Amino acid sequence: MRFDDKFHQINCRVDGAKPAAQIKWINETGHEFPGISRTLLK
């Protein structure tokens, strides 16, 4: 699976489950990818 495809699936999942958490991570870190990755890996 390409990273783009994987990120798309993760992004859809995060949007559906916790959109506020995703926005919070992007705002705090200033980097979208690390924020989403950390949220899912925890």
C-alpha positions as CSV (number, residue, x, y, z in Angstrom):
1,M,0.0,0.0,0.0
2,R,1.3,3.4,-0.9
3,F,1.7,6.0,1.9
4,D,-0.8,8.3,0.1
5,D,-3.5,5.5,0.2
6,K,-2.7,4.7,3.8
7,F,-2.9,8.4,4.8
8,H,-6.2,8.8,3.0
9,Q,-7.7,5.9,5.0
10,I,-6.3,7.2,8.3
11,N,-7.5,10.7,7.5
12,C,-11.0,9.5,6.8
13,R,-11.0,7.4,10.0
14,V,-9.8,10.3,12.1
15,D,-12.3,12.7,10.5
16,G,-15.2,10.3,11.3
17,A,-14.0,9.4,14.8
18,K,-12.3,12.5,16.3
19,P,-12.1,15.5,14.0
20,A,-11.5,17.8,17.0
21,A,-8.5,15.7,18.1
22,Q,-7.0,15.9,14.6
23,I,-7.4,19.7,14.5
24,K,-5.9,20.0,18.0
25,W,-2.9,17.9,17.0
26,I,-2.3,20.0,13.8
27,N,-2.6,23.3,15.8
28,E,-0.3,22.2,18.6
29,T,2.4,20.6,16.5
30,G,2.1,22.7,13.4
31,H,2.7,19.4,11.4
32,E,-0.2,17.4,10.2
33,F,1.4,14.1,9.6
34,P,3.3,13.6,12.9
35,G,0.2,14.7,14.8
36,I,-2.1,12.1,13.1
37,S,0.5,9.4,13.4
38,R,1.0,9.9,17.1
39,T,-2.7,9.9,17.8
40,L,-3.1,6.6,16.0
41,L,0.0,4.9,17.4
42,K,-0.9,5.6,21.1
